[in-house]
Amino acid sequence: MRWIPPRRGDVVGIVLGVLLVLLITLYAVSGPLGLRARTNYGFGPEWNCTSLGRGEPLCVKKAP
């Protein structure tokens, strides 16, 4: 099998594809519904609520 060097369009397409996958992954992790989403859960700013993934969130009141 002969190796054919990639053309400029092939390289640009691969780079854009990798960037698109990285952007989608970054949005999924840190976007509005991502792992680090800040949700109020009905409490004020003096509460620190964390979603555990399953069930209800765990909320702890911040120290004064």
C-alpha positions in Angstrom: 0.0 0.0 0.0 1.4 3.4 -1.0 1.3 6.3 1.4 -0.3 9.4 -0.2 0.6 12.7 1.5 -2.5 14.6 2.8 -3.6 17.7 0.9 -4.1 21.0 2.6 -7.9 20.6 2.6 -7.5 17.2 4.4 -5.4 18.7 7.1 -7.7 21.7 7.6 -10.7 19.3 7.8 -9.0 17.2 10.4 -8.0 20.2 12.5 -11.6 21.7 12.3 -13.1 18.3 13.3 -10.8 18.0 16.3 -11.6 21.6 17.3 -15.3 20.9 17.0 -15.1 17.8 19.2 -13.1 19.8 21.8 -15.6 22.6 21.8 -18.6 20.3 22.2 -16.7 18.4 25.1 -15.9 21.7 26.8 -19.5 22.9 26.5 -20.8 19.6 27.9 -18.5 19.8 30.9 -18.8 23.5 31.8 -21.9 24.7 29.9 -25.3 25.6 31.5 -26.1 21.9 32.0 -22.6 20.8 32.6 -20.8 19.3 35.6 -19.9 22.6 37.1 -23.3 24.3 36.6 -24.3 26.7 39.4 -28.0 26.1 40.2 -29.8 27.9 43.0 -32.2 25.1 43.9 -34.4 27.7 45.6 -32.0 28.8 48.3 -30.2 32.1 48.8 -26.6 33.0 48.1 -25.6 32.0 51.6 -26.2 28.3 50.7 -23.8 26.1 48.8 -25.7 23.4 46.9 -24.0 20.6 45.0 -25.7 18.1 42.7 -24.7 14.5 43.4 -25.8 13.2 40.0 -28.6 11.1 41.4 -31.4 12.2 43.7 -31.8 15.6 45.4 -28.9 18.1 45.7 -26.9 18.4 48.9 -27.2 21.9 50.4 -25.0 23.3 53.2 -25.2 26.7 54.7 -22.0 28.7 54.4 -20.2 29.7 57.6 -20.7 33.4 58.6 
